[in-house]
Amino acid sequence: MRRKRRIPPSPLPQRDGVDPFRVMLPVDGGWHTVRDHLVERLAAGPGVIDAMLREGRIVDADGAAVAPDTPYVPGAWVWFHRDLAPEAPVPFPVGIVYRDEHIVVADKPHFLATTPRGSHVTETVLARLRRELELPELGPAHRLDRLTAGLVLFIVRPAERGAYQTLFGERRVRKEYEAVSAYDPAVALPRTVRSRIEKERGVLAAREIPGGEPNAESRIELVGQKNGLGRYRLIPHTGRTHQLRVHMNALGLPILGDPIYPVIADPVAPDDFRRPLQLLARTLEFTDPVTGQEHRFESARTLEAWSAYEEWAGDASPGSAHSS
């Protein structure tokens, strides 16, 4: 069995709550210089790489600047901070439901990504909490979709992160979600939906595979209905990407504000915060693997389409205040 290589600690500090980017030079590499490998590997282009090398912005494990002619050393590591494109500020705060020396439970607003990914880097829950709570080693135990609001568990100490992540991997966390969709009396509820869901990398929508071996299971319950709308309790027993959104759509009850299911809509502007997806991670319940304490947390957020449908559906200007 091939032994996993240990990652050295970063010689660069975080910037705005974001870790520097790291690159391991392949053991079987045949490049003459570090520069040659980075130009071939990274999409930034030779001009950007050369400028970063001249400015001393790429460093080795000791924090020393990598020169344009630094020889290639198989298995070595280099670090640098990427130049980030401007991001539209998400004008909603991150709530803190609970905090102790081991964990932080955040109440995420709609439109804010959980962790840096793609074009969302500094405008993420993780980067914000690292800055605001002064916890540079904070890390996620799991993730929520950017468009979904609600509870996310973060770990304070890196050495304990695996124990909490295992809870989710072994399905020892009870999660309940809330959603608002159309009400259809012809859809018999409660029911448990099982299907096979697959999602290809780079494709927005996940899809159900007819007749495939089920890998996704959700409990769907109706908890209220008024004015043609239904309020639903969703209990996922597995954690496939977009699982609850896919299963609600399969029932003919797509969640209000969903830009993908049933039809992929035109992209909205990054600063358009109208009509958020009406899906909320309402509760988290688990036994703390470090302290043994029994935890049950509940989001303080509400779904606007249920409490004030006209406001949610109206053409308010982007960034206007609402309950997300």
VOTORPA-36816 format. One record per atom (N, C-alpha, C): y, x, z. Coordinates in pm, whole numbers, plus 50000, padded with zeros to 5 digits. Atoms other than C-alpha are relative to their C-alpha. Last residue first. Example, Ala and Ser with C-alpha at 12.3 -4.5 7.8 and 13.67 -1.06 7.14 Angstrom:
<recs>
498814991849994
498945136750714
501094992350073
498815008950000
495505123050780
501205009050000
</recs>
This chain:
<recs>
501024989750019
534864672150426
500255011950089
500864997749885
536894643950575
498955010649979
500985010649983
539784644850331
499015004750107
500865000549882
542964664350276
499024988549992
499485009349899
544344669849929
498994998650112
499624993349876
543164701449755
500544990650104
500934989949951
543164686249408
500545006650127
499744987050059
545464655849381
499045010450058
499114991949916
543914622849479
500175013649937
499554987950069
542384604049189
501035007450085
498695000150065
540464578449393
500365013449939
500125002350143
536724577649460
501325001049925
500904990250062
536844593649805
500004998749849
499354986949993
539914573749908
499145010749934
498884999950095
538414541249783
500705013550001
500444997850138
535104548649960
501175001049903
498785003550074
536584553150306
499755002249851
498945004649910
533844555850571
501254995349927
500505010749913
530814557350344
501124994450086
500305011650083
532384576950057
499484988350084
498835008250027
533964599950312
499694987649917
500015001150145
530774614350455
501034989549960
500385013150051
531474624350813
500035000449848
499395004650124
531564658050986
499514986149963
498925009349965
530814665151353
500624994049875
498734998150068
527464680851266
501014989450045
499625010750091
524684678351523
501385002749941
498604999850038
522794705551709
500284988949900
499785010950095
519514703651897
501504999349974
498695002750058
518284734952069
499964987449915
500115010950096
515364740752308
501404996549951
499225012149976
515754774852474
499764989649890
500895010849963
512954800352442
500714986850025
499755004449863
515524828452450
499024989450048
499624988849914
514484848352143
500124995750145
501094990249992
512524823551929
500315011850091
499444986750026
514984795252008
498905010550017
500164992149879
513014762851987
500465014249970
501024989649996
514354741751704
499915006250138
500715000549873
516534712251601
498875010249997
500954988949993
519214711851332
499354999650138
500544994449876
521124679951253
499105012049974
499535006549877
523474664350993
499505006850127
501054995149911
523174686150683
500384995950141
499614993349876
525534664250480
498765004250078
501214995049936
525314651450124
500415008950116
500185007249874
528024630749961
498645002950063
501375004949995
528964656749699
499764993550136
501084990749963
532714660949720
498644992949998
501335006250009
534974636749528
498865009950031
500175014449992
538084658149492
498534996249992
500845003249885
538224695149572
499854984950019
500095014649997
539534707249237
499004996150109
499135005249894
540564743549294
500044984850002
500354994549868
537634759149106
500844994450114
499174988449969
538234735248813
499675005150140
498715003549942
535344711948743
500765012750032
499584992549881
532534721048504
501374995350048
499134988850036
531564692948263
500445007350127
498655003550041
528794671748406
500755012449955
499104988849971
525084679548416
501384996849943
499504993550120
523414645448409
500935011350041
501024998350104
521154629148673
500455007949878
501045010250010
521794650048875
500644986050003
501164995250076
524134679048808
498974989049977
499604996450137
527684670348920
498845004449912
500874989350048
526534651049231
500355003349855
499304987250015
529514631949368
499145011249948
498645001050053
527454602649495
500655013949997
499004999149894
523804611249549
501405000049939
499334987049995
521544599449267
501134999950104
498915000549902
519594568249368
500725013450006
498945007950061
517174561349081
501204998450090
500115013849953
514264572849297
501004990749931
501275005250052
514034605049093
499764985550043
499805003550141
517724611049165
498734993949941
499185012150003
517064609749538
500234995549856
500805011449957
514184634149495
500814987150003
500985003350104
516214658749287
499214987650040
499255005550114
519184658449527
499054995649889
499575013549963
516884662849825
500754993349886
501105009449979
515064692349665
500474985750029
499535013250043
518104710449526
498994988850028
498615000850045
516234743649570
500314986049947
499764996150138
512904738049745
501484998449965
498644995550026
512844737050124
500235004949859
500054987250070
509854717550250
501435003549962
501134993149937
509514689050501
499735013449931
500834991450086
512964676050409
498885006750080
500684990049917
514234646750616
499125008549910
500914992050083
516824625150441
499405010950088
500454988549922
518604597150626
498935007049917
501404996149993
520374573950385
499805011850095
499914987849919
523574553750371
498575003850036
501014997749899
523494528650088
500285013050073
500314986249965
526384515249885
498905000450104
500754993650108
526704481549708
499665014550025
499214999450123
529454469549940
499305007549887
498825008550005
527434477850252
500675001949866
499535003350135
524104493550338
501184990550010
498935009850007
522704511650640
500364997249856
499505002849865
519964534850765
501164990150000
498735007150009
517804536950451
500454996550142
499855012249922
515074563050495
501384994149976
498775007050035
513804590650263
500054986950077
500045013449944
511214615950383
501364993549975
498815005149931
511044646150156
499734985950052
500245012649931
508194667850025
501244995950079
498785005049936
508304696149772
499704986250059
499504989249916
505444718149646
501264995950075
498765001649922
503364691049484
500325012350083
500364999549858
500724703249233
501274999250084
500164986949939
502094693248892
499624999050147
501404996549982
501434659248736
499755013450066
500935011449989
504974656248607
498565004850011
501074997750096
506954688348676
498994988650015
501315003949953
510234679548848
498985001949888
500675011150068
513284698748742
498644997350064
501434999149976
515924720948897
499334988249931
500815010949946
519314720248732
498575004150026
499385007449891
521794748548691
499064990150067
499915013950044
519634772548490
500514991650116
498955001350099
520284809648552
500154986049944
498824992149971
516974814948729
501004998749887
499934987250069
514574787048651
501305007150035
498644996850044
514054759548904
500005013849938
499824986150043
510734742648971
501435001949953
498654996850046
509984711049167
500055014849964
499854985650028
506484696849208
501375002349940
500054996250141
506484662849371
500035015049986
500624986950023
506204644349700
499975002749850
500054996150141
508444615949815
499395013949991
500084985450012
507834600050155
499805003449853
501154994650073
508984564150188
500075015250004
500114985450015
511284542650396
498785004049916
499814989149904
512174524450180
499664994950138
500625002249870
511214503049882
500145012550088
500614987449958
513664507049595
499474998250142
501304998750066
514254471949457
499295012950037
501055006549921
517004466149714
498625001049936
500845007450092
519134492249535
498874993650079
501065007649933
522034506349731
499254992049896
500045014350026
524044533149551
498884993650084
500365002750138
524294566849718
500124985049979
499505012950043
525524582150042
499714998749852
499495001150136
523584610250205
500514986049976
499465013350024
522664622550552
500584999849859
498815000850084
520454652350624
500434985349992
499705013350052
517974658950902
501305000649921
498705002250063
516414692550974
500114985549955
499885013950046
513564700751211
501434998149950
498675005549976
513064738451228
500014985749946
499955003749858
509494751351262
501414995850041
499665014249988
508964751450886
499974995250145
501215006749949
507224785550886
500254985250028
501114997250090
509894801150664
498734992850042
499815007950122
512634783950863
498835002149904
500025014249963
511424797051198
500104991249876
501395004349998
510694830651035
499874985450038
500365003450138
514394834150956
498564995349991
499415013050033
515094832051328
499664995949857
500625010249916
512674859951421
500534986149965
501315003550051
513774881151125
499344988950079
499895009050116
517414880051229
498654995549949
500605012949967
516784894351576
499954990549879
501384998049956
517334931051489
499294986950029
500924997950113
520444921551289
498545001450042
500594986749994
522154907551600
499005001949886
499024989949958
524564878251564
499445014149988
500584991449897
522384854451363
500985011450030
499764985750023
523854825551166
499525007950121
500274991049889
522594789551152
500225014549958
500634987650046
524174765150906
499865009250121
500374989449907
525064728950982
499295011749934
500845001449882
526904706050746
499605013050066
499354996949872
528384702250400
498984999750112
500515007349884
526624704350063
500755004450125
499455013550002
528544715649753
499564991650119
498544999949986
528004752849816
500574985950011
499285000050127
524284747249866
501504999650026
499765013350056
523134754850220
500675001749864
498815002950079
521584787250334
500084985249968
500355008450115
519154801750589
501294997149927
501435002649985
519124825750887
499494991749884
500535013650005
522484839950780
498504999350028
500775002750121
523944873050898
499414986150005
500505013650009
526584884951145
499274997849868
501434999750029
526884922751157
499384986149990
500304994350131
530694923251124
498525000149964
501444997149991
531214898951415
499545005849866
500124985549982
534984897351464
498555003950027
500684997849873
534834859351506
499865014950033
499395008049895
537454852351238
499375002550137
498604996649973
536514880651003
500524992950124
499944985949964
532734878251020
501415004250034
500414998649860
533064840551028
500015014650044
499005005649908
535104839650707
499625002450146
498854991049998
532804863350519
501074994950096
500354987449937
529714843350617
501215009350010
500085001849854
531234809350541
499745013450067
501335004149956
532264820150193
500004998650151
499925014049960
535594824350015
498594994750026
499245000649875
535384862450020
500154985750050
500284988249919
532544862449768
500744999450133
499585003749864
532214831849548
499605011450094
498544999649993
532154843049181
500534996250138
499285003350122
528464851649192
501505001450017
500885000750116
527134851849547
500844996249879
499484995050127
528634858749886
498974999649889
499964985450004
527074836750156
500545004649865
500494994549873
527304800150260
500175015150005
501344994150008
529494788249973
499595005850135
500004986249952
532474766250059
498575005349997
499374990850094
532854734949844
500035014650046
500355000350142
531964710050121
500795010949927
499415010450083
532724721250475
499405000049859
499434995850128
530264741150686
500674988349928
499945013050065
529664733151053
500775002049869
498775003850069
528614766951189
499864986249938
500305011650082
525924774751448
501324995049942
498815008250026
526364810051579
499564988649911
499835008450118
523404828251731
501404993849995
501054998650101
522334855851971
500314992749870
500134986050038
525174862752215
498965002249891
500374991849886
526144825952222
499795014349951
499984985450012
527934802251987
499515006150131
500604993049886
527674765251914
500085014949975
500695009749915
529244738851690
499465006750126
500994992949919
531804761551525
499414989950097
500125003649859
533694743851246
498955008650069
501404999549957
534584761350922
499974996450148
500484990449900
538034750650808
498494999250020
500625007349891
538924733350481
499425010050098
499045003349894
541364746050219
499424991850115
500545013049962
538854764549998
500764995450125
500265002349857
540994792549859
499454985950023
499225011449953
540574796949481
499684997750147
500765012049973
539164831749430
500934988850047
499365009549907
540844861649266
499144987550014
499075008950068
538344885049095
500644990650104
500325014250002
536824911549314
501064991949927
498725006850019
536924948749249
499704985249979
499675005150133
533604960549386
501424994449998
499485013649996
533374981649699
500384995849859
498615001950044
531175012049667
500394985550022
499325012349959
527895026449792
501404999549939
498544999150008
525385052349671
500584986450033
499225012449997
521745057849761
501475003149981
498764999649923
519255085549680
500714986449991
500165005749866
515685078849566
501245000250085
500865011849989
515845102249266
499854995450144
501064996949904
518805126449286
499144987650017
500845011449965
521105125648981
498895004650094
501355001150058
523535154648980
499264987650051
501004999049893
527205148449071
498604998049942
501134991650040
529225154148751
498955001850110
500525003650132
531675125248782
498795008149956
499184994850110
531985132549155
499414995849867
500854995750111
530445110849427
500905004349884
499745005850132
532775109249727
499055006049896
499294990850088
531205119150058
500154993749861
498615004150015
530335090850295
500815009149912
499184993149901
527145107850412
501474995949993
500405004449866
524935082650230
500795006650111
501424998449971
526845088649905
499724996050145
500364989849901
530235075249802
498495000550019
501465000749990
531815056849509
499545011450089
500385012949942
535545050749549
498504997850009
500804997749880
536585086949502
499504987350066
499255004249881
539415077749262
499215001850129
498804991749988
537905097748975
500764997050128
500414986449962
534525081349035
501225009150018
500425000449860
536065046549035
499565013850048
498805001249917
537915053948711
499635000050148
499304987149999
534735066748544
501254999550088
500784990549919
532815035648647
500725013450008
499845003849859
535545012548514
499275009950090
498614997749961
535725030448178
500224997050147
499724985949967
531935033048150
501435002550044
499604992050115
531354995448171
500405014050039
498554997549997
531314971148464
500495007949879
499335006750112
527864957848373
501485003249991
499005009849960
526044982548594
500744994549879
500515010949915
522795000348513
501004988850025
501095007350065
523635022748217
499604987650080
499495005450126
527035033648347
498924991749932
499155011549968
525615037448697
500564993649873
500815011549957
522765059448574
500874987850024
500795004850113
524975083048375
499194987550038
499125007550091
527455085848663
499214994249884
499885013449941
524735096248904
500834991249907
499005001749895
524085125448671
499944985850054
499484986949959
521275138848451
500984998750116
498594998050035
519305106448425
500475013750050
499864987550073
515505107448433
501435002849959
498894998950094
514765081248697
500095013749934
500514994950126
511315077148850
501115001849895
500774987849975
512605074349205
499525006149869
501465001150015
515245049449099
499285013350014
500334993350124
518765055949235
498485000349986
500994989449983
519395030149505
499675006049864
500914997650112
522625011049462
499045011150039
500814987849993
524784995749735
499045000649883
501155000950090
527674971149716
499245013250008
499924992550126
529994971850015
498724998149919
500644986950000
529624943750268
500265007449869
501004998350106
532134915250268
499455014250004
501245006149960
534064903950578
498875001549901
499825014649995
537424911150418
498704992850033
498645003050045
536224946650341
500124984749993
499805012350075
533204959050530
501464998749959
499855012249921
533084995350636
500074987849909
498735006950021
531685022850414
500074987650088
498924991249956
528985047850516
501374993549984
498904998350095
526385020050498
501065009550056
498815008149966
523345025550715
501135002949903
499104993549904
520365040850530
501174990750034
498634999750052
517885017050364
500905006650104
498985004149904
514305025750457
501395001249938
499044989749966
511895027250165
501064994650094
498645003850036
509055002450172
500975010750048
499125001849885
505665019150193
501424997149953
498804991950012
503365013849896
500974996950113
498815008350000
500005000050000
501255008750000
</recs>
